[in-house]
């Protein structure tokens, strides 16, 4: 999926907002718990996505799909505790992918309407 500069900026803005919100909740969570680990992983993966969005020759959706497949393969190799952490990563990646796709579709539909 090739994205335009406007789509890139919109996706980047959305992901930065997600990172900001996640950091706020991470900082507010005082005790170490699953929720805090979830937020940390979410921040890491959102930053990973932002870093890869900066590379114009990368199809971000294909990259996210490859990352998801990599994590699924790890699930097949690990025990149940590790699987929970990896499943969380997949859930975050799917969330990020859906955000990107939603922005892309909204802008594509808007382009067709004009």
N, C-alpha and C positions, 0 to 999 in steps of 0.2 A: 504494500500500500504506500504510494508516494503521497506525501503531504506538502501542501503549499506553505509559504512563509507565514501567512495569516493563520493557518491551521496550527503550525508549529508554535506560534506565539500564544495561541489560545490554549493549546495543550500544556505548554510550559507554564503558563499562568495558573492553570487548574492544578497541576502537579505541585507547584510551589505552595499554593494555598493548602493543599492536602498535607504537605510536609509541615507547614506552619501550624496547622491544627493538631497534627499528631504530636509535634514537639510540645505544644502547650499542654496537652493531656499527659504526655510522658512526664513533664516537669511537675505536674500537679499530683501525680501518683507517687505517694511517699514510700510505700513498701514494694519490695520486689515480688512480683506476682506474674501470672500468665499474661494478664492484660498489659503490663508494662513491657514484657518481652515481645508481645504482639506488636505494640507500638514501635518498639526499637526496630524490629524486622521490617515493619511497614515503611519506616523512615529510610532504612537502608535500601530497600527495593525501589522506592520512589526516587531516591537520589541516583541509583543505578540507571533507572529509566531516563532521568533528566540528562545524565552524562552521555548516554547513548543517543539521545535525541540531537545532541550537538554535532553528531557525525552525519553529514548529509548523504553519504553513500550507504547508510544502513537503513534497511526496511525495519522500522521499529516493531511493527506487529509480528513480523517473522522472527525477530530476535526474542520477543517476549514469548512467543510460542516455543521456540527452541529452549529457552530458560525453563519454561513449564515442563517440557519433556525431560529435561535434565533432572529436574526435581522428582518427577514421577519415577525415573530410573533409580534415583537414590532411595525412594520409598521401597522399591522392590528389593533393595539390598540391605535395608536397615531393620532394626527391631521396632517394636510398637511405640516406644517413647520417642525415638528419633523421628518416626513417621509423623507424629503429631506436630513437631516443629516444621517438618518439610511440608506437610499439608497446609499449615498456616502460611508458609511462603507462597505456595501455589494459590491460595485464596487471595493473598495480597496482589500477586501478579495478575490474576484474573480481574480483580477490582481495577487495577491500573489499566489493563487492556480495555475493559469496558468503558472507562472514562475516555480514553483516547478514541476508541471507536465511536462513542456517542458524539464527541466533538466533531470528528471527521464526517459522520453521517449528517449531522445538523448542518454543517457548512456545505457539504455536497448537495443536500436537498435545497438549501438556500440559493446555491449557485444555479441549480437547474430551474428554480422558480423565476430567476431574473432573466 
